[in-house]
Amino acid sequence: MEEMEQAEDEFAMQALVEAVENQISDGHPREAGLVMLALTSSGVEHEVALEQMADVLAYHISVSLEKSESFDVNAYARDLLKLSEGDE
């Protein structure tokens, strides 16, 4: 059972990472590309930066589901910027 949960977690993380990669390539939100550049410029490995950004995305998805509200891209962008400021 634990192996199944781990596989689900890995699948979810991969989907989130892919979503972040798409945001960076699409330029929306603009902050995604800026934060990736800032993190990698400060020495964070690309994959690690993607996972950190995916964690922020996961949090904001869960908040919108919990509150039954639409995804708040502005709050998400603000929290992404906090990553590059080292506030997390």
C-alpha positions in Angstrom: 0.0 0.0 0.0 2.9 2.4 0.8 4.4 1.7 -2.6 1.2 2.8 -4.2 1.0 6.0 -2.2 4.6 6.8 -3.1 3.9 6.1 -6.8 0.9 8.5 -6.6 3.0 11.1 -4.9 5.7 10.9 -7.5 3.1 11.1 -10.3 1.5 14.1 -8.7 4.9 15.8 -8.3 5.8 15.1 -11.9 2.5 16.6 -13.1 3.1 19.7 -10.9 6.7 20.0 -12.2 5.4 19.7 -15.8 2.8 22.4 -15.1 5.5 24.7 -13.7 7.7 24.0 -16.8 4.7 25.0 -19.0 4.2 28.2 -17.1 7.9 29.1 -17.6 7.8 28.4 -21.3 4.4 30.1 -21.8 5.5 33.1 -19.7 2.4 33.0 -17.6 2.6 33.8 -14.8 5.6 36.0 -15.7 6.9 35.4 -12.2 7.5 31.7 -12.9 10.3 32.4 -15.3 11.8 35.2 -13.2 11.9 33.0 -10.1 13.5 30.1 -12.0 16.2 32.5 -13.3 16.7 33.9 -9.8 16.9 30.5 -8.1 19.3 28.9 -10.6 21.4 32.1 -10.7 21.8 31.8 -7.0 23.1 28.2 -7.3 19.9 26.2 -6.8 19.8 23.2 -9.2 17.2 23.4 -11.9 15.4 20.3 -10.8 15.4 21.4 -7.1 14.0 24.8 -8.2 11.2 23.1 -10.2 10.3 21.0 -7.2 10.2 24.1 -4.9 8.0 25.9 -7.4 5.8 22.8 -7.8 5.3 22.7 -4.0 4.0 26.3 -4.1 1.7 25.4 -7.0 0.4 22.4 -5.0 -0.3 24.6 -2.0 -2.3 27.1 -4.0 -4.2 24.3 -5.8 -5.2 22.8 -2.5 -6.3 26.2 -1.1 -8.5 26.8 -4.1 -10.0 23.3 -3.8 -10.5 23.7 0.0 -12.3 27.1 -0.4 -14.1 26.0 -3.6 -12.7 29.2 -5.2 -11.0 29.7 -8.5 -7.2 29.6 -8.5 -5.6 32.8 -7.3 -2.8 33.4 -9.8 -1.8 36.6 -8.1 -1.3 34.9 -4.7 0.5 32.1 -6.4 2.8 34.6 -8.2 3.5 36.4 -4.9 4.5 33.2 -3.2 6.7 32.2 -6.1 8.6 35.5 -5.7 9.1 34.7 -2.0 11.1 31.6 -3.0 13.6 33.8 -4.8 13.8 36.1 -1.9 14.6 33.2 0.4 11.6 33.8 2.6 10.5 30.2 2.6 
